Amino acid sequence: MKMVIAVVIGIVAISTASIFIKLCDAAPLAIAAYRLGLASLLLSPVALSRKGYGKILRGRWKLLFLTGLFLGFHFIFWITSLKYTSVASSVVIVSTHPIFVALGSSLLLKERAGILTIAGILLSTAGAVIIGLSDFTLSTHAAMGDLLALAGAIMASAYLIVGRKLRQQMDLISYIFPVYSAGGLVVLLIGIIAGVSFFGYSSRTYVLFLMLAIVPQLIGHSTFNWALKFFSASTVAILILGEPIGSTLLAYWVLGETLSPLKAAGGICILAGIYAAMRGDIAGTGMIISRKRG
């Protein structure tokens, strides 16, 4: 029950990201930099006050930075895609990452997906595609957004695969602080090189930056990073696919984007996929949640 509650909270939190981003009057690189930078700043008192923190990080710096690099580029590609295409289309395409995660996990982590997990991947990905069908267009403008979202999916997959490996060795705070910090630094440097302005925005936009750092990042992403210790990378990737449901509902209520029976059907497929994947992972691991903490 605790895992279910945590997953629901994580999905709701991460679903707010696309809405906050759409409401931000700022460049995509600035949004990503503030999101990760503020999240890291808020985490720093807890992370840096830990005794022996340097020893925990020793020998893991390269992988931690690599994970942060993947996270940073995921945000750069995905947030930029939202400037070109609809919330539903962007979220749907970026949500194809479970397919890439399953392939990568099998090759790199030797985590072979079981029948239920494979069924979960197929169901949830199909549901995500169904949600976005009515929003796809053939315009050059939307096509650019779609390609950027696909690049974001590939970066998200790499982020989850490397993160799965590190979370077996590290507790949550020790892991997410350097990863979020590295991602924020990468985005900041690219923004500076690109000549992006990081100041002069409205008060509302700065409040949205803070909300992005707290809700979808510290609550949403951190929940799924926590889950990486207990579930395979493939299952966590499927759990994140609850985001298109939440994002679509919020886009309907807040932004006035359409909500159709087709999207409702897609949502049902995603929920069925999440259920199948969780059942398969729990059965395959003997509910390792009870034996691990952090």
Secondary structure, DSSP 4 states (H G I P E B T S, - for coil): -HHHHHHHHHHHHHHTHHHHHHH--S-HHHHHHHHHHHHHHHHHHHHHTSTTHHHHHTTTHHHHHHHHHHHHHHHHHHHHHTTTS-HHHHHHHHTTHHHHHHHHIIIII-----HHHHHHHHHHHHHHHHHHGGG----HHHHHHHHHHHHHHHHHHHHHHHHHHHHTTS-HHHHHHHHHHHHHHHHHHHHHHHT---S---HHHHHHHHHHIIIIIIIIIHHHHHHTTTS-HHHHHHHGGGHHHHHHHHIIIII-----HHHHHHHHHHHHHHHHHHHHHHHHHT-GGGG---
